[in-house]
Amino acid sequence: MTRVYIDGGQTIRSFVAAGLVRRVIVTLIPVLLGHGRPLWGHGAGDVDLTLVAARHWDNGFVQVEYRA
């Protein structure tokens, strides 16, 4: 199995559309920016995810891991 790190809205959307994403890890940093924006932009459609793990650190960071 090969693992790659992908980043950037358009790149992630293209990998999701091609069915190449098996795992999603998102790290949340506790800062409110004021205006919401889609994490990866529009157009990817809904993708069902299953929660695999959730971790937290003393600095307030939270990381969630999902299986696609």
PDB file with SEQRES, HELIX, SHEET and CRYST1 records, atoms N, CA, C and O in Angstrom:
SEQRES   1 A   68  MET THR ARG VAL TYR ILE ASP GLY GLY GLN THR ILE ARG          
SEQRES   2 A   68  SER PHE VAL ALA ALA GLY LEU VAL ARG ARG VAL ILE VAL          
SEQRES   3 A   68  THR LEU ILE PRO VAL LEU LEU GLY HIS GLY ARG PRO LEU          
SEQRES   4 A   68  TRP GLY HIS GLY ALA GLY ASP VAL ASP LEU THR LEU VAL          
SEQRES   5 A   68  ALA ALA ARG HIS TRP ASP ASN GLY PHE VAL GLN VAL GLU          
SEQRES   6 A   68  TYR ARG ALA                                                  
HELIX    1 AA1 GLY A    9  ALA A   17  1                                   9    
SHEET    1 AA1 3 ARG A  23  LEU A  28  0                                        
SHEET    2 AA1 3 VAL A  62  ARG A  67 -1                                        
SHEET    3 AA1 3 THR A  50  HIS A  56 -1                                        
CRYST1    1.000    1.000    1.000  90.00  90.00  90.00 P 1           1          
ATOM      1  N   MET A   1       0.848  -1.179   0.000  1.00  0.00           N  
ATOM      2  CA  MET A   1       0.000   0.000   0.000  1.00  0.00           C  
ATOM      3  C   MET A   1       0.892   1.240   0.000  1.00  0.00           C  
ATOM      4  O   MET A   1       1.857   1.317   0.760  1.00  0.00           O  
ATOM      5  N   THR A   2       0.570   2.189  -0.840  1.00  0.00           N  
ATOM      6  CA  THR A   2       1.298   3.439  -0.899  1.00  0.00           C  
ATOM      7  C   THR A   2       0.450   4.537  -0.268  1.00  0.00           C  
ATOM      8  O   THR A   2      -0.752   4.632  -0.518  1.00  0.00           O  
ATOM      9  N   ARG A   3       1.087   5.355   0.544  1.00  0.00           N  
ATOM     10  CA  ARG A   3       0.395   6.477   1.168  1.00  0.00           C  
ATOM     11  C   ARG A   3       0.929   7.770   0.579  1.00  0.00           C  
ATOM     12  O   ARG A   3       2.131   7.923   0.364  1.00  0.00           O  
ATOM     13  N   VAL A   4       0.024   8.691   0.324  1.00  0.00           N  
ATOM     14  CA  VAL A   4       0.427  10.013  -0.147  1.00  0.00           C  
ATOM     15  C   VAL A   4      -0.349  11.054   0.635  1.00  0.00           C  
ATOM     16  O   VAL A   4      -1.463  10.805   1.096  1.00  0.00           O  
ATOM     17  N   TYR A   5       0.255  12.220   0.777  1.00  0.00           N  
ATOM     18  CA  TYR A   5      -0.394  13.360   1.410  1.00  0.00           C  
ATOM     19  C   TYR A   5      -0.887  14.258   0.283  1.00  0.00           C  
ATOM     20  O   TYR A   5      -0.102  14.686  -0.563  1.00  0.00           O  
ATOM     21  N   ILE A   6      -2.174  14.543   0.271  1.00  0.00           N  
ATOM     22  CA  ILE A   6      -2.705  15.459  -0.737  1.00  0.00           C  
ATOM     23  C   ILE A   6      -3.289  16.670  -0.028  1.00  0.00           C  
ATOM     24  O   ILE A   6      -3.839  16.561   1.068  1.00  0.00           O  
ATOM     25  N   ASP A   7      -3.162  17.819  -0.667  1.00  0.00           N  
ATOM     26  CA  ASP A   7      -3.616  19.055  -0.053  1.00  0.00           C  
ATOM     27  C   ASP A   7      -4.092  19.996  -1.151  1.00  0.00           C  
ATOM     28  O   ASP A   7      -3.666  19.897  -2.302  1.00  0.00           O  
ATOM     29  N   GLY A   8      -4.958  20.885  -0.790  1.00  0.00           N  
ATOM     30  CA  GLY A   8      -5.479  21.866  -1.741  1.00  0.00           C  
ATOM     31  C   GLY A   8      -6.840  21.425  -2.254  1.00  0.00           C  
ATOM     32  O   GLY A   8      -7.020  20.273  -2.650  1.00  0.00           O  
ATOM     33  N   GLY A   9      -7.778  22.327  -2.243  1.00  0.00           N  
ATOM     34  CA  GLY A   9      -9.163  22.009  -2.578  1.00  0.00           C  
ATOM     35  C   GLY A   9      -9.355  21.283  -3.890  1.00  0.00           C  
ATOM     36  O   GLY A   9      -9.983  20.225  -3.918  1.00  0.00           O  
ATOM     37  N   GLN A  10      -8.835  21.817  -4.971  1.00  0.00           N  
ATOM     38  CA  GLN A  10      -9.033  21.205  -6.289  1.00  0.00           C  
ATOM     39  C   GLN A  10      -8.373  19.830  -6.362  1.00  0.00           C  
ATOM     40  O   GLN A  10      -8.945  18.896  -6.924  1.00  0.00           O  
ATOM     41  N   THR A  11      -7.184  19.706  -5.802  1.00  0.00           N  
ATOM     42  CA  THR A  11      -6.472  18.418  -5.820  1.00  0.00           C  
ATOM     43  C   THR A  11      -7.238  17.375  -5.031  1.00  0.00           C  
ATOM     44  O   THR A  11      -7.417  16.251  -5.500  1.00  0.00           O  
ATOM     45  N   ILE A  12      -7.690  17.731  -3.839  1.00  0.00           N  
ATOM     46  CA  ILE A  12      -8.449  16.788  -3.014  1.00  0.00           C  
ATOM     47  C   ILE A  12      -9.730  16.390  -3.714  1.00  0.00           C  
ATOM     48  O   ILE A  12     -10.078  15.209  -3.734  1.00  0.00           O  
ATOM     49  N   ARG A  13     -10.451  17.361  -4.297  1.00  0.00           N  
ATOM     50  CA  ARG A  13     -11.696  17.049  -5.009  1.00  0.00           C  
ATOM     51  C   ARG A  13     -11.453  16.059  -6.141  1.00  0.00           C  
ATOM     52  O   ARG A  13     -12.257  15.148  -6.342  1.00  0.00           O  
ATOM     53  N   SER A  14     -10.366  16.217  -6.880  1.00  0.00           N  
ATOM     54  CA  SER A  14     -10.097  15.308  -7.998  1.00  0.00           C  
ATOM     55  C   SER A  14      -9.773  13.895  -7.495  1.00  0.00           C  
ATOM     56  O   SER A  14     -10.183  12.915  -8.118  1.00  0.00           O  
ATOM     57  N   PHE A  15      -9.046  13.776  -6.383  1.00  0.00           N  
ATOM     58  CA  PHE A  15      -8.751  12.460  -5.821  1.00  0.00           C  
ATOM     59  C   PHE A  15     -10.023  11.798  -5.291  1.00  0.00           C  
ATOM     60  O   PHE A  15     -10.217  10.597  -5.480  1.00  0.00           O  
ATOM     61  N   VAL A  16     -10.898  12.574  -4.625  1.00  0.00           N  
ATOM     62  CA  VAL A  16     -12.163  12.040  -4.119  1.00  0.00           C  
ATOM     63  C   VAL A  16     -13.028  11.570  -5.291  1.00  0.00           C  
ATOM     64  O   VAL A  16     -13.587  10.474  -5.241  1.00  0.00           O  
ATOM     65  N   ALA A  17     -13.143  12.381  -6.338  1.00  0.00           N  
ATOM     66  CA  ALA A  17     -13.963  12.035  -7.498  1.00  0.00           C  
ATOM     67  C   ALA A  17     -13.463  10.763  -8.178  1.00  0.00           C  
ATOM     68  O   ALA A  17     -14.257  10.001  -8.730  1.00  0.00           O  
ATOM     69  N   ALA A  18     -12.159  10.532  -8.139  1.00  0.00           N  
ATOM     70  CA  ALA A  18     -11.572   9.343  -8.759  1.00  0.00           C  
ATOM     71  C   ALA A  18     -11.640   8.120  -7.845  1.00  0.00           C  
ATOM     72  O   ALA A  18     -11.224   7.030  -8.239  1.00  0.00           O  
ATOM     73  N   GLY A  19     -12.163   8.292  -6.624  1.00  0.00           N  
ATOM     74  CA  GLY A  19     -12.273   7.177  -5.694  1.00  0.00           C  
ATOM     75  C   GLY A  19     -10.944   6.745  -5.090  1.00  0.00           C  
ATOM     76  O   GLY A  19     -10.797   5.595  -4.676  1.00  0.00           O  
ATOM     77  N   LEU A  20      -9.983   7.649  -5.034  1.00  0.00           N  
ATOM     78  CA  LEU A  20      -8.646   7.313  -4.566  1.00  0.00           C  
ATOM     79  C   LEU A  20      -8.403   7.645  -3.092  1.00  0.00           C  
ATOM     80  O   LEU A  20      -7.323   7.372  -2.568  1.00  0.00           O  
ATOM     81  N   VAL A  21      -9.391   8.228  -2.423  1.00  0.00           N  
ATOM     82  CA  VAL A  21      -9.216   8.608  -1.013  1.00  0.00           C  
ATOM     83  C   VAL A  21      -9.821   7.523  -0.134  1.00  0.00           C  
ATOM     84  O   VAL A  21     -11.015   7.234  -0.218  1.00  0.00           O  
ATOM     85  N   ARG A  22      -8.987   6.928   0.710  1.00  0.00           N  
ATOM     86  CA  ARG A  22      -9.448   5.885   1.623  1.00  0.00           C  
ATOM     87  C   ARG A  22      -9.472   6.356   3.072  1.00  0.00           C  
ATOM     88  O   ARG A  22     -10.147   5.771   3.919  1.00  0.00           O  
ATOM     89  N   ARG A  23      -8.725   7.423   3.341  1.00  0.00           N  
ATOM     90  CA  ARG A  23      -8.620   7.914   4.717  1.00  0.00           C  
ATOM     91  C   ARG A  23      -8.524   9.433   4.685  1.00  0.00           C  
ATOM     92  O   ARG A  23      -7.824  10.006   3.851  1.00  0.00           O  
ATOM     93  N   VAL A  24      -9.235  10.076   5.602  1.00  0.00           N  
ATOM     94  CA  VAL A  24      -9.212  11.535   5.716  1.00  0.00           C  
ATOM     95  C   VAL A  24      -8.849  11.881   7.153  1.00  0.00           C  
ATOM     96  O   VAL A  24      -9.494  11.416   8.092  1.00  0.00           O  
ATOM     97  N   ILE A  25      -7.813  12.700   7.322  1.00  0.00           N  
ATOM     98  CA  ILE A  25      -7.436  13.168   8.655  1.00  0.00           C  
ATOM     99  C   ILE A  25      -7.511  14.692   8.631  1.00  0.00           C  
ATOM    100  O   ILE A  25      -6.882  15.342   7.796  1.00  0.00           O  
ATOM    101  N   VAL A  26      -8.281  15.245   9.548  1.00  0.00           N  
ATOM    102  CA  VAL A  26      -8.466  16.689   9.634  1.00  0.00           C  
ATOM    103  C   VAL A  26      -8.046  17.150  11.023  1.00  0.00           C  
ATOM    104  O   VAL A  26      -8.490  16.594  12.027  1.00  0.00           O  
ATOM    105  N   THR A  27      -7.188  18.170  11.081  1.00  0.00           N  
ATOM    106  CA  THR A  27      -6.782  18.751  12.354  1.00  0.00           C  
ATOM    107  C   THR A  27      -7.482  20.088  12.516  1.00  0.00           C  
ATOM    108  O   THR A  27      -7.412  20.950  11.640  1.00  0.00           O  
ATOM    109  N   LEU A  28      -8.157  20.253  13.644  1.00  0.00           N  
ATOM    110  CA  LEU A  28      -8.895  21.480  13.940  1.00  0.00           C  
ATOM    111  C   LEU A  28      -8.084  22.317  14.909  1.00  0.00           C  
ATOM    112  O   LEU A  28      -7.605  21.827  15.932  1.00  0.00           O  
ATOM    113  N   ILE A  29      -7.941  23.576  14.573  1.00  0.00           N  
ATOM    114  CA  ILE A  29      -7.212  24.517  15.412  1.00  0.00           C  
ATOM    115  C   ILE A  29      -8.238  25.517  15.959  1.00  0.00           C  
ATOM    116  O   ILE A  29      -8.996  26.090  15.177  1.00  0.00           O  
ATOM    117  N   PRO A  30      -8.284  25.740  17.262  1.00  0.00           N  
ATOM    118  CA  PRO A  30      -9.363  26.518  17.864  1.00  0.00           C  
ATOM    119  C   PRO A  30      -9.257  28.031  17.616  1.00  0.00           C  
ATOM    120  O   PRO A  30      -8.950  28.802  18.525  1.00  0.00           O  
ATOM    121  N   VAL A  31      -9.520  28.434  16.368  1.00  0.00           N  
ATOM    122  CA  VAL A  31      -9.548  29.855  16.009  1.00  0.00           C  
ATOM    123  C   VAL A  31     -10.787  30.090  15.154  1.00  0.00           C  
ATOM    124  O   VAL A  31     -10.970  29.412  14.143  1.00  0.00           O  
ATOM    125  N   LEU A  32     -11.633  31.027  15.534  1.00  0.00           N  
ATOM    126  CA  LEU A  32     -12.796  31.370  14.729  1.00  0.00           C  
ATOM    127  C   LEU A  32     -12.414  32.489  13.778  1.00  0.00           C  
ATOM    128  O   LEU A  32     -11.945  33.544  14.206  1.00  0.00           O  
ATOM    129  N   LEU A  33     -12.615  32.259  12.487  1.00  0.00           N  
ATOM    130  CA  LEU A  33     -12.205  33.233  11.481  1.00  0.00           C  
ATOM    131  C   LEU A  33     -13.294  34.229  11.127  1.00  0.00           C  
ATOM    132  O   LEU A  33     -13.008  35.268  10.532  1.00  0.00           O  
ATOM    133  N   GLY A  34     -14.544  33.931  11.483  1.00  0.00           N  
ATOM    134  CA  GLY A  34     -15.604  34.891  11.244  1.00  0.00           C  
ATOM    135  C   GLY A  34     -16.497  34.561  10.065  1.00  0.00           C  
ATOM    136  O   GLY A  34     -17.701  34.814  10.125  1.00  0.00           O  
ATOM    137  N   HIS A  35     -15.952  34.008   9.000  1.00  0.00           N  
ATOM    138  CA  HIS A  35     -16.761  33.639   7.839  1.00  0.00           C  
ATOM    139  C   HIS A  35     -16.441  32.204   7.465  1.00  0.00           C  
ATOM    140  O   HIS A  35     -15.277  31.837   7.303  1.00  0.00           O  
ATOM    141  N   GLY A  36     -17.485  31.396   7.329  1.00  0.00           N  
ATOM    142  CA  GLY A  36     -17.282  29.997   6.975  1.00  0.00           C  
ATOM    143  C   GLY A  36     -16.959  29.822   5.503  1.00  0.00           C  
ATOM    144  O   GLY A  36     -17.476  30.542   4.649  1.00  0.00           O  
ATOM    145  N   ARG A  37     -16.105  28.866   5.220  1.00  0.00           N  
ATOM    146  CA  ARG A  37     -15.764  28.501   3.844  1.00  0.00           C  
ATOM    147  C   ARG A  37     -15.745  26.983   3.771  1.00  0.00           C  
ATOM    148  O   ARG A  37     -15.348  26.326   4.733  1.00  0.00           O  
ATOM    149  N   PRO A  38     -16.166  26.419   2.653  1.00  0.00           N  
ATOM    150  CA  PRO A  38     -16.090  24.969   2.515  1.00  0.00           C  
ATOM    151  C   PRO A  38     -14.634  24.509   2.644  1.00  0.00           C  
ATOM    152  O   PRO A  38     -13.719  25.162   2.143  1.00  0.00           O  
ATOM    153  N   LEU A  39     -14.439  23.390   3.314  1.00  0.00           N  
ATOM    154  CA  LEU A  39     -13.085  22.900   3.544  1.00  0.00           C  
ATOM    155  C   LEU A  39     -12.340  22.657   2.244  1.00  0.00           C  
ATOM    156  O   LEU A  39     -11.165  23.003   2.131  1.00  0.00           O  
ATOM    157  N   TRP A  40     -13.014  22.061   1.251  1.00  0.00           N  
ATOM    158  CA  TRP A  40     -12.357  21.760  -0.021  1.00  0.00           C  
ATOM    159  C   TRP A  40     -13.069  22.397  -1.196  1.00  0.00           C  
ATOM    160  O   TRP A  40     -12.927  21.932  -2.327  1.00  0.00           O  
ATOM    161  N   GLY A  41     -13.831  23.450  -0.952  1.00  0.00           N  
ATOM    162  CA  GLY A  41     -14.547  24.096  -2.046  1.00  0.00           C  
ATOM    163  C   GLY A  41     -15.827  23.348  -2.372  1.00  0.00           C  
ATOM    164  O   GLY A  41     -16.231  22.438  -1.648  1.00  0.00           O  
ATOM    165  N   HIS A  42     -16.453  23.735  -3.455  1.00  0.00           N  
ATOM    166  CA  HIS A  42     -17.723  23.143  -3.874  1.00  0.00           C  
ATOM    167  C   HIS A  42     -17.488  22.138  -4.992  1.00  0.00           C  
ATOM    168  O   HIS A  42     -16.469  22.182  -5.680  1.00  0.00           O  
ATOM    169  N   GLY A  43     -18.435  21.242  -5.162  1.00  0.00           N  
ATOM    170  CA  GLY A  43     -18.402  20.374  -6.320  1.00  0.00           C  
ATOM    171  C   GLY A  43     -18.028  18.933  -6.082  1.00  0.00           C  
ATOM    172  O   GLY A  43     -18.202  18.112  -6.983  1.00  0.00           O  
ATOM    173  N   ALA A  44     -17.521  18.583  -4.917  1.00  0.00           N  
ATOM    174  CA  ALA A  44     -17.109  17.203  -4.687  1.00  0.00           C  
ATOM    175  C   ALA A  44     -18.303  16.297  -4.410  1.00  0.00           C  
ATOM    176  O   ALA A  44     -18.190  15.080  -4.556  1.00  0.00           O  
ATOM    177  N   GLY A  45     -19.433  16.852  -4.017  1.00  0.00           N  
ATOM    178  CA  GLY A  45     -20.580  16.026  -3.646  1.00  0.00           C  
ATOM    179  C   GLY A  45     -20.375  15.422  -2.274  1.00  0.00           C  
ATOM    180  O   GLY A  45     -19.320  15.582  -1.659  1.00  0.00           O  
ATOM    181  N   ASP A  46     -21.388  14.732  -1.805  1.00  0.00           N  
ATOM    182  CA  ASP A  46     -21.307  14.106  -0.487  1.00  0.00           C  
ATOM    183  C   ASP A  46     -20.467  12.842  -0.549  1.00  0.00           C  
ATOM    184  O   ASP A  46     -20.533  12.087  -1.520  1.00  0.00           O  
ATOM    185  N   VAL A  47     -19.676  12.615   0.492  1.00  0.00           N  
ATOM    186  CA  VAL A  47     -18.875  11.405   0.624  1.00  0.00           C  
ATOM    187  C   VAL A  47     -19.138  10.856   2.020  1.00  0.00           C  
ATOM    188  O   VAL A  47     -18.887  11.535   3.016  1.00  0.00           O  
ATOM    189  N   ASP A  48     -19.644   9.626   2.092  1.00  0.00           N  
ATOM    190  CA  ASP A  48     -19.902   9.017   3.396  1.00  0.00           C  
ATOM    191  C   ASP A  48     -18.582   8.633   4.048  1.00  0.00           C  
ATOM    192  O   ASP A  48     -17.743   7.980   3.428  1.00  0.00           O  
ATOM    193  N   LEU A  49     -18.402   9.040   5.298  1.00  0.00           N  
ATOM    194  CA  LEU A  49     -17.184   8.750   6.051  1.00  0.00           C  
ATOM    195  C   LEU A  49     -17.551   8.059   7.354  1.00  0.00           C  
ATOM    196  O   LEU A  49     -18.629   8.283   7.906  1.00  0.00           O  
ATOM    197  N   THR A  50     -16.648   7.218   7.841  1.00  0.00           N  
ATOM    198  CA  THR A  50     -16.830   6.533   9.113  1.00  0.00           C  
ATOM    199  C   THR A  50     -15.717   6.971  10.055  1.00  0.00           C  
ATOM    200  O   THR A  50     -14.538   6.876   9.713  1.00  0.00           O  
ATOM    201  N   LEU A  51     -16.084   7.447  11.234  1.00  0.00           N  
ATOM    202  CA  LEU A  51     -15.096   7.891  12.217  1.00  0.00           C  
ATOM    203  C   LEU A  51     -14.250   6.718  12.678  1.00  0.00           C  
ATOM    204  O   LEU A  51     -14.781   5.684  13.084  1.00  0.00           O  
ATOM    205  N   VAL A  52     -12.924   6.879  12.617  1.00  0.00           N  
ATOM    206  CA  VAL A  52     -11.989   5.854  13.042  1.00  0.00           C  
ATOM    207  C   VAL A  52     -11.356   6.231  14.375  1.00  0.00           C  
ATOM    208  O   VAL A  52     -11.199   5.381  15.252  1.00  0.00           O  
ATOM    209  N   ALA A  53     -10.992   7.504  14.530  1.00  0.00           N  
ATOM    210  CA  ALA A  53     -10.319   7.934  15.756  1.00  0.00           C  
ATOM    211  C   ALA A  53     -10.492   9.431  15.945  1.00  0.00           C  
ATOM    212  O   ALA A  53     -10.717  10.175  14.990  1.00  0.00           O  
ATOM    213  N   ALA A  54     -10.385   9.855  17.188  1.00  0.00           N  
ATOM    214  CA  ALA A  54     -10.368  11.279  17.530  1.00  0.00           C  
ATOM    215  C   ALA A  54      -9.305  11.465  18.607  1.00  0.00           C  
ATOM    216  O   ALA A  54      -9.247  10.715  19.582  1.00  0.00           O  
ATOM    217  N   ARG A  55      -8.466  12.482  18.408  1.00  0.00           N  
ATOM    218  CA  ARG A  55      -7.376  12.762  19.355  1.00  0.00           C  
ATOM    219  C   ARG A  55      -7.421  14.241  19.738  1.00  0.00           C  
ATOM    220  O   ARG A  55      -7.906  15.080  18.979  1.00  0.00           O  
ATOM    221  N   HIS A  56      -6.915  14.535  20.911  1.00  0.00           N  
ATOM    222  CA  HIS A  56      -6.841  15.939  21.313  1.00  0.00           C  
ATOM    223  C   HIS A  56      -5.535  16.181  22.046  1.00  0.00           C  
ATOM    224  O   HIS A  56      -4.929  15.271  22.611  1.00  0.00           O  
ATOM    225  N   TRP A  57      -5.123  17.439  22.015  1.00  0.00           N  
ATOM    226  CA  TRP A  57      -3.898  17.852  22.685  1.00  0.00           C  
ATOM    227  C   TRP A  57      -4.215  18.959  23.676  1.00  0.00           C  
ATOM    228  O   TRP A  57      -5.255  19.609  23.577  1.00  0.00           O  
ATOM    229  N   ASP A  58      -3.314  19.175  24.637  1.00  0.00           N  
ATOM    230  CA  ASP A  58      -3.522  20.189  25.674  1.00  0.00           C  
ATOM    231  C   ASP A  58      -3.626  21.604  25.102  1.00  0.00           C  
ATOM    232  O   ASP A  58      -4.211  22.479  25.740  1.00  0.00           O  
ATOM    233  N   ASN A  59      -3.068  21.844  23.909  1.00  0.00           N  
ATOM    234  CA  ASN A  59      -3.133  23.182  23.318  1.00  0.00           C  
ATOM    235  C   ASN A  59      -4.465  23.460  22.637  1.00  0.00           C  
ATOM    236  O   ASN A  59      -4.652  24.539  22.075  1.00  0.00           O  
ATOM    237  N   GLY A  60      -5.395  22.511  22.677  1.00  0.00           N  
ATOM    238  CA  GLY A  60      -6.719  22.708  22.099  1.00  0.00           C  
ATOM    239  C   GLY A  60      -6.891  22.113  20.710  1.00  0.00           C  
ATOM    240  O   GLY A  60      -8.013  22.079  20.204  1.00  0.00           O  
ATOM    241  N   PHE A  61      -5.827  21.643  20.076  1.00  0.00           N  
ATOM    242  CA  PHE A  61      -5.943  21.022  18.763  1.00  0.00           C  
ATOM    243  C   PHE A  61      -6.760  19.732  18.889  1.00  0.00           C  
ATOM    244  O   PHE A  61      -6.652  19.011  19.882  1.00  0.00           O  
ATOM    245  N   VAL A  62      -7.560  19.459  17.889  1.00  0.00           N  
ATOM    246  CA  VAL A  62      -8.315  18.214  17.816  1.00  0.00           C  
ATOM    247  C   VAL A  62      -8.083  17.629  16.427  1.00  0.00           C  
ATOM    248  O   VAL A  62      -8.134  18.341  15.424  1.00  0.00           O  
ATOM    249  N   GLN A  63      -7.830  16.331  16.381  1.00  0.00           N  
ATOM    250  CA  GLN A  63      -7.616  15.676  15.091  1.00  0.00           C  
ATOM    251  C   GLN A  63      -8.610  14.527  14.982  1.00  0.00           C  
ATOM    252  O   GLN A  63      -8.721  13.695  15.883  1.00  0.00           O  
ATOM    253  N   VAL A  64      -9.330  14.495  13.862  1.00  0.00           N  
ATOM    254  CA  VAL A  64     -10.277  13.403  13.622  1.00  0.00           C  
ATOM    255  C   VAL A  64      -9.829  12.630  12.384  1.00  0.00           C  
ATOM    256  O   VAL A  64      -9.350  13.208  11.409  1.00  0.00           O  
ATOM    257  N   GLU A  65      -9.993  11.338  12.446  1.00  0.00           N  
ATOM    258  CA  GLU A  65      -9.615  10.469  11.328  1.00  0.00           C  
ATOM    259  C   GLU A  65     -10.843   9.693  10.874  1.00  0.00           C  
ATOM    260  O   GLU A  65     -11.558   9.102  11.682  1.00  0.00           O  
ATOM    261  N   TYR A  66     -11.071   9.707   9.567  1.00  0.00           N  
ATOM    262  CA  TYR A  66     -12.219   9.019   8.981  1.00  0.00           C  
ATOM    263  C   TYR A  66     -11.758   8.041   7.919  1.00  0.00           C  
ATOM    264  O   TYR A  66     -10.724   8.239   7.282  1.00  0.00           O  
ATOM    265  N   ARG A  67     -12.535   6.982   7.736  1.00  0.00           N  
ATOM    266  CA  ARG A  67     -12.331   6.051   6.638  1.00  0.00           C  
ATOM    267  C   ARG A  67     -13.394   6.342   5.590  1.00  0.00           C  
ATOM    268  O   ARG A  67     -14.571   6.492   5.921  1.00  0.00           O  
ATOM    269  N   ALA A  68     -12.993   6.422   4.353  1.00  0.00           N  
ATOM    270  CA  ALA A  68     -13.937   6.713   3.260  1.00  0.00           C  
ATOM    271  C   ALA A  68     -14.519   5.418   2.732  1.00  0.00           C  
ATOM    272  O   ALA A  68     -15.335   5.439   1.810  1.00  0.00           O  
TER     273      ALA A  68                                                      
END                                                                             
